[in-house]
Structure formats: structure tokens, C-alpha cells
Amino acid sequence: MLHGVHFSIDRNVRYFTILREPIPRLISYLNHIAAEAALRPQISGPGYQAVRNWKDAETYFRERPRSVDNLMVRILSGMAFPPGHCTDAILDAALHNLDAMAAFGVQEHLAESLVLMRRKMQWRVLPVVSRRKSGNPARIVLTARDRAFFAELNEYDLRLYRHARARIEAEIRGDRSVAFWARVSRAATPAMTRAEDTLRRIAGRRGRVS
């Protein structure tokens, strides 16, 4: 969701987000699109065709440039800059909006980020992540050249992510209780996953009966 949506909402809006290291995020995104393309062969469009007939990162960028060009900066800044034309000023706008958010975290410290979010957002329960979703099959495998291309292309996303991760790690170091509650959250993950599986089976049986 692009930053700036609050201009269209006639009520108080608080933003929060989870950022992810750019290259793993891109790999996850590409494999998500590839999974959709495989499951729904009727879907057309340049993005789906590009993953069905994967060649390399540069070819995909030519087909779907905005989706793989500094997407986190694009979303957080709320600016529709042309592909390949991100600037320091746009990055500064994204950093300003990120720092002004009610809360943010990073995928690589997910449990700790959720503990911090709970405090800042005043959630009443401790967030626990289910591990039911294992991710999409690795249909797209990036070569070293692909990774280098994406890393250079996403320079501003990398800088944004480093800023966010440094902020989160500083908060973790500054409060030992964050690590404790993160361990509690991770310890509860297997039970949460089993509970989710049970509820899904019950819902499935009810759906078949109805």
C-alpha cells in the first residue's frame, strides 16, 4: 500500500510495516509470481510470461521494471518515479516517512520486531507467527550476474533496509526484555501452527457439510 493513502481516508491513520532484505525479497516475489503463473496458465501479461520463460534479471526488468526497481522506497516515499531514476531526495522522503511511522520492523528480526510493534501499537496480545506457510517452490534461481544486477538496481532499497535494520537492532540491544519476549513468541510458534491447522481442518469439514 503506497504511503499517502491517508489523504483519502477521513479518519486518523497509523502506518506500520515490515521490511525485508531486498535481494531475498525479490527472489520471494519472483517465485510468488512464478507459482501463480504455473497454477493459473490462463493468466497472461508481461510479468507472468517473463517468469514462465525466465531468461535473466535484465530481461525481467525490461518487462516489469517498476516491480523490481527500489519497490520499498517507491512505496514508502509515495512517489511514482520512472524506473531507474530513484534519487537521494526520494530516499530521504522514504526514510522520513518510515521514521514517522507508528512502528516498523524487519523480516530478519521478525519476532523482535513484533514485540516492539506490540508496545508501540499497544496490542493486547503477544504476536506469534504460524509456520504453516512454507513459501513458494524455487522456480526462479538467480545467477551471480542476476544478483549483481538487482543489487545495483536496488541501491536505494538496500540503503533504506540498512537504516531500518540498524534502528531495530539498536532497539533490541537497548532493552533486554525484547529478546526475552521474542524467545517466548518463537517458542509458541509450533503450538500456533498446530492450532491453525486444526482450525483449517474444522472449517474445511464445515464447508463440505454446508
Accessible surface in RSA format (square Angstrom, percent):
REM  Atomic radii and reference values for relative SASA: ProtOr
REM  Chains: A
REM  Algorithm: Lee & Richards
REM  Probe-radius: 1.40
REM  Slices: 20
REM RES _ NUM      All-atoms   Total-Side   Main-Chain    Non-polar    All polar
REM                ABS   REL    ABS   REL    ABS   REL    ABS   REL    ABS   REL
RES MET A   1   178.25  92.3 117.79  78.0  60.46 144.0 111.97  95.2  66.28  87.8
RES LEU A   2   101.03  56.3  96.00  68.7   5.03  12.7  96.00  67.4   5.03  13.5
RES HIS A   3    33.33  18.2  25.18  17.5   8.15  20.8  14.20  14.6  19.12  22.3
RES GLY A   4    19.28  23.8   0.00   N/A  19.28  23.8  12.71  34.9   6.56  14.7
RES VAL A   5    47.05  31.0  37.46  33.9   9.59  23.1  45.77  39.8   1.28   3.5
RES HIS A   6    57.80  31.6  49.84  34.6   7.95  20.3  35.42  36.5  22.38  26.0
RES PHE A   7   171.21  85.7 134.66  83.4  36.55  95.1 139.34  84.5  31.87  91.2
RES SER A   8   101.34  85.6  62.65  83.6  38.68  89.1  38.77  82.6  62.56  87.6
RES ILE A   9    69.66  39.6  57.22  42.6  12.44  30.0  60.65  43.7   9.01  24.4
RES ASP A  10   152.81 107.0 119.73 119.2  33.08  78.2  44.18 104.0 108.63 108.3
RES ARG A  11   190.43  80.0 162.74  83.0  27.70  65.9  60.22  82.3 130.22  78.9
RES ASN A  12   130.22  89.8  99.63  96.3  30.60  73.7  43.27 104.1  86.95  84.0
RES VAL A  13    45.45  29.9  19.73  17.9  25.72  62.0  22.71  19.7  22.74  61.7
RES ARG A  14   125.56  52.7  99.67  50.8  25.89  61.6  39.67  54.2  85.89  52.1
RES TYR A  15    39.12  18.3  33.80  19.2   5.32  13.8  36.88  27.7   2.23   2.8
RES PHE A  16   101.27  50.7  79.54  49.3  21.73  56.5  79.54  48.2  21.73  62.2
RES THR A  17    32.98  23.5  26.90  27.3   6.08  14.5  11.87  15.9  21.12  31.9
RES ILE A  18    61.58  35.0  36.24  27.0  25.34  61.1  36.24  26.1  25.34  68.8
RES LEU A  19     6.48   3.6   5.66   4.0   0.82   2.1   6.48   4.6   0.00   0.0
RES ARG A  20    79.71  33.5  78.96  40.2   0.75   1.8  14.08  19.2  65.63  39.8
RES GLU A  21    65.33  37.5  65.33  49.4   0.00   0.0   4.57   8.8  60.76  49.6
RES PRO A  22     1.20   0.9   1.06   1.0   0.14   0.5   1.20   1.0   0.00   0.0
RES ILE A  23    20.77  11.8  20.77  15.5   0.00   0.0  20.77  15.0   0.00   0.0
RES PRO A  24    45.00  32.8  41.33  37.7   3.67  13.3  43.62  36.0   1.37   8.5
RES ARG A  25    38.17  16.0  37.67  19.2   0.50   1.2  24.73  33.8  13.44   8.1
RES LEU A  26     0.70   0.4   0.70   0.5   0.00   0.0   0.70   0.5   0.00   0.0
RES ILE A  27    41.19  23.4  40.86  30.4   0.34   0.8  41.19  29.7   0.00   0.0
RES SER A  28    46.90  39.6  38.42  51.3   8.47  19.5  16.06  34.2  30.83  43.2
RES TYR A  29    43.49  20.3  36.69  20.9   6.80  17.7  41.10  30.9   2.38   2.9
RES LEU A  30     0.00   0.0   0.00   0.0   0.00   0.0   0.00   0.0   0.00   0.0
RES ASN A  31     6.90   4.8   6.90   6.7   0.00   0.0   2.75   6.6   4.15   4.0
RES HIS A  32    81.08  44.3  81.05  56.3   0.03   0.1  56.21  57.9  24.87  28.9
RES ILE A  33    20.68  11.8  20.68  15.4   0.00   0.0  20.68  14.9   0.00   0.0
RES ALA A  34     4.98   4.6   2.84   4.4   2.15   4.9   3.22   4.5   1.76   4.7
RES ALA A  35     7.70   7.1   7.70  11.9   0.00   0.0   7.70  10.8   0.00   0.0
RES GLU A  36    49.42  28.4  48.61  36.8   0.81   1.9  14.87  28.8  34.54  28.2
RES ALA A  37     2.39   2.2   1.20   1.8   1.19   2.7   1.20   1.7   1.19   3.1
RES ALA A  38    55.38  50.9  22.71  35.0  32.67  74.3  33.43  47.1  21.95  58.1
RES LEU A  39   143.28  79.8 117.29  83.9  25.99  65.3 119.83  84.2  23.44  63.1
RES ARG A  40   119.66  50.2 119.25  60.8   0.41   1.0  31.88  43.6  87.78  53.2
RES PRO A  41   100.92  73.5  81.25  74.1  19.67  71.5  81.42  67.2  19.50 121.2
RES GLN A  42   136.05  76.1 100.85  73.7  35.20  83.8  72.57 154.5  63.48  48.1
RES ILE A  43    31.95  18.2  25.16  18.7   6.79  16.4  30.26  21.8   1.69   4.6
RES SER A  44    86.77  73.3  73.05  97.5  13.72  31.6  36.51  77.7  50.26  70.4
RES GLY A  45    28.72  35.4   0.00   N/A  28.72  35.4  24.75  67.9   3.97   8.9
RES PRO A  46    72.31  52.7  64.76  59.0   7.55  27.4  70.60  58.3   1.72  10.7
RES GLY A  47     6.20   7.6   0.00   N/A   6.20   7.6   4.39  12.0   1.81   4.0
RES TYR A  48    49.21  23.0  49.21  28.0   0.00   0.0  26.80  20.1  22.41  27.6
RES GLN A  49    81.73  45.7  80.67  59.0   1.05   2.5  34.88  74.2  46.85  35.5
RES ALA A  50    12.26  11.3   1.13   1.7  11.14  25.3   9.92  14.0   2.35   6.2
RES VAL A  51     9.23   6.1   0.19   0.2   9.04  21.8   0.22   0.2   9.01  24.4
RES ARG A  52    81.25  34.1  44.24  22.6  37.01  88.1  47.87  65.4  33.38  20.2
RES ASN A  53    90.44  62.4  77.36  74.8  13.08  31.5  30.94  74.5  59.50  57.5
RES TRP A  54    58.37  23.4  30.32  14.7  28.06  65.9  27.82  14.8  30.55  49.6
RES LYS A  55   154.00  75.1 122.93  75.4  31.07  74.0  73.04  65.7  80.96  86.2
RES ASP A  56    55.94  39.2  55.50  55.2   0.44   1.0  16.50  38.8  39.44  39.3
RES ALA A  57     0.24   0.2   0.24   0.4   0.00   0.0   0.24   0.3   0.00   0.0
RES GLU A  58    55.61  31.9  55.09  41.7   0.52   1.2  10.39  20.1  45.22  36.9
RES THR A  59    26.85  19.1  26.85  27.2   0.00   0.0  22.03  29.6   4.81   7.3
RES TYR A  60     1.52   0.7   0.73   0.4   0.79   2.1   0.79   0.6   0.73   0.9
RES PHE A  61    40.60  20.3  40.58  25.1   0.01   0.0  40.58  24.6   0.01   0.0
RES ARG A  62   165.73  69.6 135.59  69.1  30.14  71.8  69.90  95.5  95.83  58.1
RES GLU A  63    83.65  48.0  68.41  51.8  15.23  36.3  10.10  19.5  73.55  60.0
RES ARG A  64   100.25  42.1  96.99  49.4   3.26   7.8  10.34  14.1  89.92  54.5
RES PRO A  65    39.52  28.8  39.52  36.0   0.00   0.0  39.52  32.6   0.00   0.0
RES ARG A  66   113.65  47.7 112.66  57.4   0.99   2.4  51.33  70.2  62.31  37.8
RES SER A  67    14.24  12.0   8.45  11.3   5.79  13.3  12.62  26.9   1.63   2.3
RES VAL A  68     0.00   0.0   0.00   0.0   0.00   0.0   0.00   0.0   0.00   0.0
RES ASP A  69     0.25   0.2   0.25   0.2   0.00   0.0   0.00   0.0   0.25   0.2
RES ASN A  70     3.46   2.4   3.46   3.3   0.00   0.0   0.00   0.0   3.46   3.3
RES LEU A  71    40.30  22.4  40.30  28.8   0.00   0.0  40.30  28.3   0.00   0.0
RES MET A  72    14.21   7.4  12.37   8.2   1.84   4.4  12.50  10.6   1.71   2.3
RES VAL A  73     0.00   0.0   0.00   0.0   0.00   0.0   0.00   0.0   0.00   0.0
RES ARG A  74    16.09   6.8  16.09   8.2   0.00   0.0  16.05  21.9   0.04   0.0
RES ILE A  75    53.28  30.3  53.28  39.7   0.00   0.0  53.28  38.4   0.00   0.0
RES LEU A  76     7.57   4.2   7.57   5.4   0.00   0.0   7.57   5.3   0.00   0.0
RES SER A  77    11.35   9.6   0.00   0.0  11.35  26.1   0.00   0.0  11.35  15.9
RES GLY A  78    34.79  42.9   0.00   N/A  34.79  42.9   3.30   9.1  31.49  70.5
RES MET A  79    83.18  43.1  77.51  51.3   5.67  13.5  71.93  61.2  11.25  14.9
RES ALA A  80    90.00  82.7  59.51  91.8  30.49  69.4  63.12  88.9  26.87  71.2
RES PHE A  81    10.95   5.5   5.73   3.5   5.22  13.6  10.78   6.5   0.17   0.5
RES PRO A  82    73.18  53.3  73.15  66.7   0.03   0.1  73.18  60.4   0.00   0.0
RES PRO A  83    34.01  24.8  22.67  20.7  11.34  41.2  22.67  18.7  11.34  70.5
RES GLY A  84    52.91  65.2   0.00   N/A  52.91  65.2  22.96  63.0  29.94  67.1
RES HIS A  85   115.79  63.3 107.29  74.6   8.50  21.7  81.68  84.2  34.11  39.7
RES CYS A  86    15.01  11.4   1.60   1.8  13.42  31.5   1.60   4.0  13.42  14.5
RES THR A  87    61.12  43.5  59.25  60.1   1.87   4.5  57.99  77.9   3.13   4.7
RES ASP A  88    78.66  55.1  75.38  75.0   3.28   7.7  28.06  66.1  50.60  50.5
RES ALA A  89    72.56  66.7  60.19  92.9  12.37  28.1  64.91  91.4   7.65  20.3
RES ILE A  90    18.84  10.7  18.84  14.0   0.00   0.0  18.84  13.6   0.00   0.0
RES LEU A  91     4.47   2.5   4.47   3.2   0.00   0.0   4.47   3.1   0.00   0.0
RES ASP A  92    86.45  60.6  80.45  80.1   6.00  14.2  27.17  63.9  59.28  59.1
RES ALA A  93    24.08  22.1  15.63  24.1   8.46  19.2  23.33  32.9   0.75   2.0
RES ALA A  94     0.00   0.0   0.00   0.0   0.00   0.0   0.00   0.0   0.00   0.0
RES LEU A  95    35.62  19.8  35.60  25.5   0.02   0.0  35.62  25.0   0.00   0.0
RES HIS A  96   127.25  69.5 119.60  83.1   7.65  19.6  76.90  79.3  50.35  58.6
RES ASN A  97    22.48  15.5  21.56  20.8   0.92   2.2   0.32   0.8  22.17  21.4
RES LEU A  98     0.00   0.0   0.00   0.0   0.00   0.0   0.00   0.0   0.00   0.0
RES ASP A  99    64.95  45.5  41.81  41.6  23.14  54.7  20.47  48.2  44.48  44.4
RES ALA A 100    75.38  69.3  37.49  57.9  37.89  86.2  48.08  67.7  27.30  72.3
RES MET A 101    24.43  12.7   5.49   3.6  18.94  45.1   9.23   7.8  15.20  20.1
RES ALA A 102    32.93  30.3   7.67  11.8  25.26  57.5  20.46  28.8  12.48  33.1
RES ALA A 103     2.64   2.4   0.40   0.6   2.25   5.1   2.64   3.7   0.00   0.0
RES PHE A 104     7.50   3.7   6.27   3.9   1.23   3.2   6.27   3.8   1.23   3.5
RES GLY A 105     0.00   0.0   0.00   N/A   0.00   0.0   0.00   0.0   0.00   0.0
RES VAL A 106     0.00   0.0   0.00   0.0   0.00   0.0   0.00   0.0   0.00   0.0
RES GLN A 107    71.75  40.1  63.91  46.7   7.84  18.7   8.79  18.7  62.96  47.8
RES GLU A 108    62.19  35.7  31.01  23.5  31.19  74.3  31.80  61.5  30.39  24.8
RES HIS A 109    42.01  23.0  40.04  27.8   1.97   5.0  34.99  36.1   7.02   8.2
RES LEU A 110    32.10  17.9  28.11  20.1   3.99  10.0  28.11  19.7   3.99  10.7
RES ALA A 111    11.05  10.2   7.11  11.0   3.94   9.0   7.90  11.1   3.15   8.3
RES GLU A 112    20.21  11.6  20.21  15.3   0.00   0.0   0.30   0.6  19.91  16.3
RES SER A 113     0.00   0.0   0.00   0.0   0.00   0.0   0.00   0.0   0.00   0.0
RES LEU A 114    25.24  14.1  25.24  18.1   0.00   0.0  25.24  17.7   0.00   0.0
RES VAL A 115     2.49   1.6   2.49   2.3   0.00   0.0   2.49   2.2   0.00   0.0
RES LEU A 116     9.70   5.4   9.67   6.9   0.03   0.1   9.70   6.8   0.00   0.0
RES MET A 117     1.83   0.9   1.71   1.1   0.12   0.3   0.30   0.3   1.53   2.0
RES ARG A 118    67.12  28.2  66.07  33.7   1.05   2.5   4.94   6.7  62.18  37.7
RES ARG A 119   102.16  42.9  80.58  41.1  21.58  51.4  55.56  75.9  46.60  28.2
RES LYS A 120    78.70  38.4  55.47  34.0  23.23  55.3  54.34  48.9  24.36  25.9
RES MET A 121    16.08   8.3  10.27   6.8   5.81  13.8  10.27   8.7   5.81   7.7
RES GLN A 122   151.20  84.6 126.75  92.6  24.45  58.2  37.86  80.6 113.34  86.0
RES TRP A 123    82.32  33.0  69.92  33.8  12.39  29.1  57.15  30.5  25.16  40.8
RES ARG A 124   229.17  96.2 197.99 100.9  31.18  74.2  75.93 103.8 153.24  92.9
RES VAL A 125   109.02  71.7 105.76  95.7   3.25   7.8 108.78  94.5   0.23   0.6
RES LEU A 126    36.06  20.1  21.41  15.3  14.65  36.8  21.41  15.0  14.65  39.4
RES PRO A 127    24.69  18.0  16.09  14.7   8.60  31.2  24.23  20.0   0.45   2.8
RES VAL A 128    33.94  22.3  12.74  11.5  21.20  51.1  12.86  11.2  21.08  57.2
RES VAL A 129    41.39  27.2  36.95  33.4   4.45  10.7  40.93  35.6   0.47   1.3
RES SER A 130    32.82  27.7  14.50  19.4  18.32  42.2  14.50  30.9  18.32  25.7
RES ARG A 131   144.88  60.8 129.48  66.0  15.39  36.6  48.88  66.8  95.99  58.2
RES ARG A 132   117.02  49.1  93.56  47.7  23.46  55.9  18.01  24.6  99.01  60.0
RES LYS A 133   159.54  77.8 132.63  81.4  26.90  64.1 120.03 108.0  39.50  42.1
RES SER A 134   115.07  97.2  72.12  96.3  42.95  98.9  50.93 108.5  64.14  89.9
RES GLY A 135    44.55  54.9   0.00   N/A  44.55  54.9  23.98  65.8  20.58  46.1
RES ASN A 136    54.40  37.5  29.34  28.4  25.06  60.3   1.96   4.7  52.44  50.7
RES PRO A 137    78.66  57.3  65.52  59.7  13.14  47.8  78.13  64.5   0.54   3.3
RES ALA A 138    80.22  73.8  52.92  81.7  27.31  62.1  54.07  76.1  26.15  69.3
RES ARG A 139   112.23  47.1  79.78  40.7  32.45  77.3  40.17  54.9  72.06  43.7
RES ILE A 140     6.94   4.0   3.64   2.7   3.30   8.0   4.21   3.0   2.73   7.4
RES VAL A 141   111.25  73.2  97.57  88.3  13.69  33.0  99.47  86.4  11.79  32.0
RES LEU A 142    14.96   8.3   0.24   0.2  14.72  37.0   0.24   0.2  14.72  39.6
RES THR A 143    79.32  56.4  71.56  72.5   7.76  18.5  75.37 101.2   3.94   6.0
RES ALA A 144    86.33  79.4  69.71 107.6  16.62  37.8  73.43 103.4  12.90  34.2
RES ARG A 145   178.30  74.9 168.97  86.1   9.33  22.2  70.96  97.0 107.34  65.1
RES ASP A 146     4.76   3.3   4.60   4.6   0.16   0.4   0.16   0.4   4.60   4.6
RES ARG A 147   111.84  47.0 110.68  56.4   1.15   2.7  37.02  50.6  74.81  45.3
RES ALA A 148    63.57  58.5  50.61  78.1  12.96  29.5  59.10  83.2   4.47  11.9
RES PHE A 149    49.09  24.6  43.49  26.9   5.59  14.6  48.20  29.2   0.89   2.5
RES PHE A 150     0.00   0.0   0.00   0.0   0.00   0.0   0.00   0.0   0.00   0.0
RES ALA A 151    35.06  32.2  32.25  49.8   2.81   6.4  32.58  45.9   2.48   6.6
RES GLU A 152   144.42  82.9 126.22  95.5  18.20  43.3  52.67 101.9  91.75  74.9
RES LEU A 153    28.67  16.0  16.14  11.5  12.53  31.5  22.40  15.7   6.27  16.9
RES ASN A 154     0.61   0.4   0.61   0.6   0.00   0.0   0.00   0.0   0.61   0.6
RES GLU A 155    80.70  46.3  79.86  60.4   0.84   2.0  26.51  51.3  54.19  44.2
RES TYR A 156    36.79  17.2  36.79  20.9   0.00   0.0  12.66   9.5  24.13  29.7
RES ASP A 157     0.57   0.4   0.57   0.6   0.00   0.0   0.00   0.0   0.57   0.6
RES LEU A 158    37.88  21.1  37.88  27.1   0.00   0.0  37.88  26.6   0.00   0.0
RES ARG A 159    81.36  34.2  74.45  38.0   6.91  16.4  22.31  30.5  59.05  35.8
RES LEU A 160     0.00   0.0   0.00   0.0   0.00   0.0   0.00   0.0   0.00   0.0
RES TYR A 161     9.53   4.5   9.53   5.4   0.00   0.0   9.53   7.2   0.00   0.0
RES ARG A 162   140.41  59.0 134.00  68.3   6.40  15.2  68.73  93.9  71.68  43.4
RES HIS A 163    57.69  31.5  48.75  33.9   8.94  22.9  37.14  38.3  20.56  23.9
RES ALA A 164     0.00   0.0   0.00   0.0   0.00   0.0   0.00   0.0   0.00   0.0
RES ARG A 165    73.98  31.1  73.98  37.7   0.00   0.0  16.54  22.6  57.44  34.8
RES ALA A 166    58.69  54.0  50.34  77.7   8.35  19.0  55.14  77.6   3.56   9.4
RES ARG A 167    84.82  35.6  81.99  41.8   2.83   6.7  38.56  52.7  46.26  28.0
RES ILE A 168     0.39   0.2   0.39   0.3   0.00   0.0   0.39   0.3   0.00   0.0
RES GLU A 169    49.10  28.2  48.31  36.5   0.80   1.9  11.80  22.8  37.30  30.5
RES ALA A 170    47.57  43.7  38.61  59.6   8.97  20.4  39.81  56.1   7.76  20.6
RES GLU A 171    45.72  26.2  36.17  27.4   9.55  22.7  34.11  66.0  11.61   9.5
RES ILE A 172    30.74  17.5  27.03  20.1   3.71   8.9  27.03  19.5   3.71  10.1
RES ARG A 173   176.25  74.0 145.72  74.3  30.52  72.7  79.87 109.2  96.38  58.4
RES GLY A 174    69.50  85.7   0.00   N/A  69.50  85.7  35.43  97.2  34.07  76.3
RES ASP A 175    48.23  33.8  44.04  43.8   4.19   9.9  19.94  46.9  28.29  28.2
RES ARG A 176   220.83  92.7 207.53 105.8  13.31  31.7  80.89 110.6 139.94  84.8
RES SER A 177    41.67  35.2  34.90  46.6   6.77  15.6  35.97  76.6   5.71   8.0
RES VAL A 178     0.00   0.0   0.00   0.0   0.00   0.0   0.00   0.0   0.00   0.0
RES ALA A 179    32.40  29.8  32.31  49.9   0.09   0.2  32.36  45.6   0.05   0.1
RES PHE A 180    97.33  48.7  97.33  60.3   0.00   0.0  97.33  59.0   0.00   0.0
RES TRP A 181    97.46  39.1  97.46  47.2   0.00   0.0  78.30  41.7  19.16  31.1
RES ALA A 182     0.00   0.0   0.00   0.0   0.00   0.0   0.00   0.0   0.00   0.0
RES ARG A 183   135.82  57.0 130.76  66.7   5.06  12.1  59.75  81.7  76.07  46.1
RES VAL A 184    53.74  35.4  49.37  44.7   4.37  10.5  52.81  45.9   0.93   2.5
RES SER A 185     3.80   3.2   3.80   5.1   0.00   0.0   0.36   0.8   3.44   4.8
RES ARG A 186   109.07  45.8 100.14  51.0   8.93  21.3  56.24  76.9  52.83  32.0
RES ALA A 187    80.36  73.9  49.10  75.8  31.27  71.1  61.20  86.2  19.16  50.8
RES ALA A 188    36.29  33.4  29.87  46.1   6.42  14.6  35.76  50.4   0.53   1.4
RES THR A 189    14.72  10.5  14.72  14.9   0.00   0.0  10.64  14.3   4.09   6.2
RES PRO A 190    71.34  52.0  63.77  58.1   7.57  27.5  70.91  58.5   0.43   2.7
RES ALA A 191    52.57  48.3  47.12  72.7   5.45  12.4  48.13  67.8   4.44  11.8
RES MET A 192    80.17  41.5  75.70  50.1   4.47  10.6  55.62  47.3  24.55  32.5
RES THR A 193    23.70  16.9  23.70  24.0   0.00   0.0  23.31  31.3   0.39   0.6
RES ARG A 194   152.75  64.1 150.68  76.8   2.07   4.9  73.00  99.8  79.75  48.3
RES ALA A 195    48.24  44.4  39.58  61.1   8.66  19.7  47.36  66.7   0.88   2.3
RES GLU A 196    42.73  24.5  40.68  30.8   2.05   4.9  22.85  44.2  19.87  16.2
RES ASP A 197    43.51  30.5  41.46  41.3   2.05   4.8  11.44  26.9  32.07  32.0
RES THR A 198    57.85  41.1  57.85  58.7   0.00   0.0  42.62  57.2  15.24  23.0
RES LEU A 199   118.33  65.9 114.70  82.1   3.63   9.1 114.97  80.7   3.36   9.0
RES ARG A 200   123.44  51.8 112.41  57.3  11.03  26.3  29.23  39.9  94.21  57.1
RES ARG A 201   137.80  57.9 130.18  66.4   7.62  18.1  64.54  88.2  73.26  44.4
RES ILE A 202    57.12  32.5  57.01  42.5   0.12   0.3  57.05  41.1   0.07   0.2
RES ALA A 203    62.77  57.7  50.52  78.0  12.25  27.9  54.66  77.0   8.11  21.5
RES GLY A 204    29.07  35.9   0.00   N/A  29.07  35.9  27.01  74.1   2.06   4.6
RES ARG A 205   124.31  52.2 123.20  62.8   1.11   2.6  51.13  69.9  73.18  44.3
RES ARG A 206   173.97  73.0 167.75  85.5   6.21  14.8  57.72  78.9 116.25  70.5
RES GLY A 207    47.75  58.9   0.00   N/A  47.75  58.9  32.40  88.9  15.35  34.4
RES ARG A 208   184.69  77.5 150.03  76.5  34.66  82.5  81.39 111.2 103.30  62.6
RES VAL A 209   134.71  88.6 103.61  93.8  31.10  74.9 110.93  96.4  23.78  64.5
RES SER A 210   124.47 105.2  57.61  76.9  66.86 154.0  63.96 136.2  60.51  84.8
END  Absolute sums over single chains surface
CHAIN  1 A    12681.3      10435.9       2245.4       7213.3       5468.0
END  Absolute sums over all chains
TOTAL         12681.3      10435.9       2245.4       7213.3       5468.0
